[in-house]
Amino acid sequence: MLRGVNKQIVEVKQTNSPYFEKIYFIIKPEYSRHDYECLGSEASRLVEEIDFTDAKSSKKRRWLAAAAGAAIGAFCTFILFLLK
């Protein structure tokens, strides 16, 4: 939701994402008088930096990290048990 009466907004229509049609950037008041081309190119640069990876792959990575952590914890517990 966008609110504000005096907000300057840059709209980016080319998102390179299957999920998002448009992205809106709200310009800070101190930069609202900057050249629109400069603001537009900065907005485009930020859109290119966004990684729209599939949520399933990030969930898989988190699951693998949790499994690796559990395995390391179990291994350390086993070693400590053997040393007693």
C-alpha positions in Angstrom: 0.0 0.0 0.0 1.3 3.4 -0.9 0.4 6.4 1.2 1.4 10.0 1.1 0.3 13.1 -0.6 3.7 14.5 -1.6 5.6 11.3 -2.4 7.8 11.1 -5.5 7.6 7.6 -7.0 9.6 5.8 -9.7 7.7 2.9 -11.3 9.7 0.1 -12.9 7.7 -2.0 -15.3 10.5 -4.4 -16.5 11.1 -6.5 -13.4 12.6 -9.6 -15.0 10.5 -11.6 -12.5 7.8 -14.1 -13.2 6.1 -13.0 -9.9 6.1 -9.2 -10.1 4.6 -7.0 -12.8 5.8 -3.6 -11.5 8.0 -2.3 -8.7 7.5 1.1 -7.1 10.4 3.0 -5.5 9.5 5.9 -3.2 12.2 8.6 -3.5 13.6 10.2 -0.3 12.4 13.9 -0.1 16.0 15.2 -0.2 16.5 13.5 -3.6 13.2 14.4 -5.1 14.7 17.2 -7.3 17.4 14.9 -8.8 17.3 14.2 -12.5 14.6 11.6 -13.3 16.9 9.7 -15.6 19.4 9.3 -12.7 16.7 8.1 -10.4 15.3 5.7 -13.0 18.7 4.2 -13.8 19.3 3.7 -10.0 15.9 2.0 -9.7 16.7 -0.3 -12.7 20.1 -1.2 -11.2 18.4 -2.2 -7.9 15.9 -4.3 -9.8 18.7 -6.1 -11.6 20.4 -6.9 -8.2 17.2 -8.5 -6.8 17.5 -12.3 -6.9 14.0 -13.7 -7.6 15.0 -17.3 -6.9 12.3 -19.8 -6.4 11.2 -20.1 -2.7 11.4 -23.8 -2.9 15.2 -23.7 -3.5 15.7 -21.4 -0.5 13.6 -23.8 1.7 15.7 -26.7 0.5 18.9 -24.8 1.4 17.6 -24.1 4.9 16.6 -27.7 5.3 20.1 -28.8 4.2 21.7 -26.4 6.6 19.6 -27.6 9.5 20.3 -31.2 8.7 24.1 -30.5 8.5 23.9 -28.7 11.8 22.1 -31.6 13.4 24.6 -34.1 12.0 27.6 -32.0 13.3 25.9 -31.8 16.7 25.2 -35.5 16.8 28.8 -36.2 15.8 30.2 -33.9 18.5 27.9 -35.6 21.1 29.1 -39.0 20.0 32.8 -38.0 20.3 32.2 -36.5 23.7 30.4 -39.7 24.8 33.4 -41.8 23.7 35.9 -39.6 25.5 34.2 -40.2 28.9 
